[in-house]
Amino acid sequence: MAMHLTTTAFAAGGRIPARYTCKGDDLSPPLAWSGQPPATRSFALVCSDPDAPAGTWYHWAAFDIPRDLHALEEHCRPTRPGLRQAINDFGKRGYGGPCPPPGHGPHHYLFTLYALDREQLDLPDGARCREVERAAKAHALDSARLIGVYER
C-alpha cells in the first residue's frame, strides 16, 4: 500500500486558498495521511517552494511526529505538544505560508511527508527546515507528496 497525503483545504495540484498564505490568515492547512509502512516509527513533514527566485524556500518542517498520529489540524501552532517544529526560511518556528513575489508567476508548494525508521531525529532545538529534510531523507522508509499552487 502506498502512502497518501491529503488535505481538505485544496485539491492536489490546485490553488492554495489565501487563508493559508501571507495574504490571508497564514494558517497551516489541515493534513492527513495513510498507507505508511508497518515499520514506521515516526513521521516528518516538510513544505518547500522550489520556484522561489533565490532557490528552494522552506516554509515548514514538523518532525518527531508519533507513528500513531495520522493528521495535523489546521493552524498547527509552533508550540503544539507531541511533535517538534523547525525554523523556516522566514526565521520563525512553525508554518510560514506561501508568499511569492508579486507577479513572479505560479509557485508550487511541496508538502512532503516522510515515514521514518526511528522515533526521533537527532536534531537540535533550533534546527532549520533544510536540516529536517536532510535527516528525514536519510531515515525514510517511504514518502508521500501533496502539491499546491499559489501566485500573487
C-alpha positions as CSV (number, residue, x, y, z in Angstrom):
1,M,0.0,0.0,0.0
2,A,1.4,3.4,-1.0
3,M,1.5,6.4,1.3
4,H,-1.0,9.2,0.7
5,L,-1.0,12.8,1.9
6,T,-4.2,14.8,1.6
7,T,-5.9,18.0,2.7
8,T,-9.4,19.2,2.7
9,A,-8.1,22.8,2.0
10,F,-7.4,22.4,-1.7
11,A,-7.3,19.8,-4.5
12,A,-4.0,18.1,-5.2
13,G,-2.2,20.3,-7.7
14,G,-4.8,23.0,-7.1
15,R,-4.7,26.6,-5.9
16,I,-3.9,27.1,-2.2
17,P,-6.6,29.4,-0.7
18,A,-5.5,32.8,0.6
19,R,-6.4,31.7,4.1
20,Y,-3.2,29.6,4.2
21,T,-0.9,32.3,2.7
22,C,0.7,35.6,3.8
23,K,-2.2,37.4,2.1
24,G,-4.7,35.7,4.4
25,D,-4.6,34.2,7.9
26,D,-1.2,32.5,7.3
27,L,-2.5,29.2,8.8
28,S,-1.2,25.8,8.1
29,P,-3.7,23.7,6.1
30,P,-5.2,20.6,7.7
31,L,-3.3,17.4,6.6
32,A,-4.0,13.7,6.8
33,W,-2.1,10.6,5.8
34,S,-2.4,6.9,5.4
35,G,-0.6,3.9,4.0
36,Q,2.7,4.1,5.9
37,P,4.9,1.1,6.0
38,P,4.4,-1.2,9.1
39,A,8.0,-0.5,10.3
40,T,7.3,3.3,10.6
41,R,8.4,4.7,13.9
42,S,7.7,8.4,13.3
43,F,6.9,11.0,10.6
44,A,8.5,14.2,9.4
45,L,6.7,16.8,7.2
46,V,8.5,19.4,5.1
47,C,6.9,22.2,3.0
48,S,9.1,23.9,0.4
49,D,8.8,26.1,-2.6
50,P,11.3,25.1,-5.4
51,D,10.1,28.1,-7.6
52,A,11.5,30.8,-5.3
53,P,13.8,33.3,-7.0
54,A,16.8,32.5,-4.9
55,G,16.3,28.7,-4.9
56,T,14.2,26.4,-2.7
57,W,12.5,28.3,0.1
58,Y,11.4,26.3,3.2
59,H,8.0,27.2,4.7
60,W,7.6,24.5,7.3
61,A,9.0,21.3,8.9
62,A,7.4,19.3,11.6
63,F,9.2,16.2,12.9
64,D,9.3,13.6,15.6
65,I,5.6,13.1,14.8
66,P,4.4,10.0,16.6
67,R,3.7,7.0,14.4
68,D,0.1,6.8,15.7
69,L,-0.7,10.3,14.6
70,H,-2.2,10.5,11.1
71,A,-3.2,14.1,10.8
72,L,-2.3,17.6,11.7
73,E,-5.1,20.1,12.3
74,E,-5.5,23.5,10.6
75,H,-3.3,26.1,12.3
76,C,-0.8,23.7,13.8
77,R,0.8,26.0,16.3
78,P,4.6,26.2,16.7
79,T,4.2,25.1,20.3
80,R,1.9,22.1,19.5
81,P,2.6,19.3,22.0
82,G,3.6,15.9,20.7
83,L,5.9,17.0,17.9
84,R,8.8,19.4,17.1
85,Q,8.9,22.2,14.5
86,A,11.9,23.7,12.8
87,I,12.9,27.2,12.0
88,N,11.6,28.2,8.5
89,D,13.3,30.5,6.0
90,F,11.3,33.4,7.3
91,G,13.3,32.9,10.5
92,K,10.4,31.7,12.6
93,R,9.5,28.3,14.2
94,G,6.5,26.6,12.6
95,Y,4.5,27.3,9.4
96,G,5.0,30.3,7.2
97,G,2.5,30.4,4.3
98,P,3.1,30.9,0.6
99,C,4.2,34.4,-0.1
100,P,5.9,34.6,-3.6
101,P,6.9,37.9,-5.0
102,P,4.0,39.6,-6.8
103,G,4.0,39.0,-10.5
104,H,6.5,36.1,-10.3
105,G,4.0,33.6,-11.6
106,P,2.8,30.4,-10.1
107,H,4.8,28.7,-7.4
108,H,4.5,25.1,-6.5
109,Y,4.4,24.3,-2.8
110,L,5.6,20.7,-2.0
111,F,4.2,19.2,1.2
112,T,6.3,16.0,1.7
113,L,5.6,13.5,4.4
114,Y,8.3,11.0,5.3
115,A,7.7,7.7,7.2
116,L,10.8,7.2,9.3
117,D,12.7,4.2,10.7
118,R,13.3,6.0,14.1
119,E,11.2,7.7,16.7
120,Q,13.2,10.9,16.8
121,L,15.6,12.7,14.5
122,D,18.9,13.6,16.1
123,L,18.5,17.4,15.6
124,P,19.0,20.4,18.0
125,D,16.1,22.6,19.2
126,G,16.9,25.3,16.7
127,A,17.1,23.0,13.6
128,R,16.2,24.6,10.3
129,C,13.8,23.0,7.8
130,R,16.7,22.0,5.4
131,E,18.3,20.0,8.3
132,V,15.0,18.2,8.9
133,E,14.6,17.4,5.3
134,R,18.2,16.0,5.1
135,A,17.8,13.9,8.2
136,A,14.3,12.7,7.1
137,K,15.6,11.5,3.7
138,A,18.4,9.6,5.5
139,H,15.8,7.7,7.6
140,A,12.9,7.5,5.2
141,L,11.1,4.2,4.7
142,D,8.6,5.9,2.3
143,S,7.3,9.3,1.4
144,A,4.2,11.0,0.0
145,R,3.8,14.4,-1.6
146,L,1.0,16.9,-2.0
147,I,1.4,19.9,-4.2
148,G,-0.4,23.2,-4.0
149,V,-0.1,26.2,-6.3
150,Y,-0.2,29.9,-5.4
151,E,0.8,33.2,-7.0
152,R,0.3,36.8,-6.2
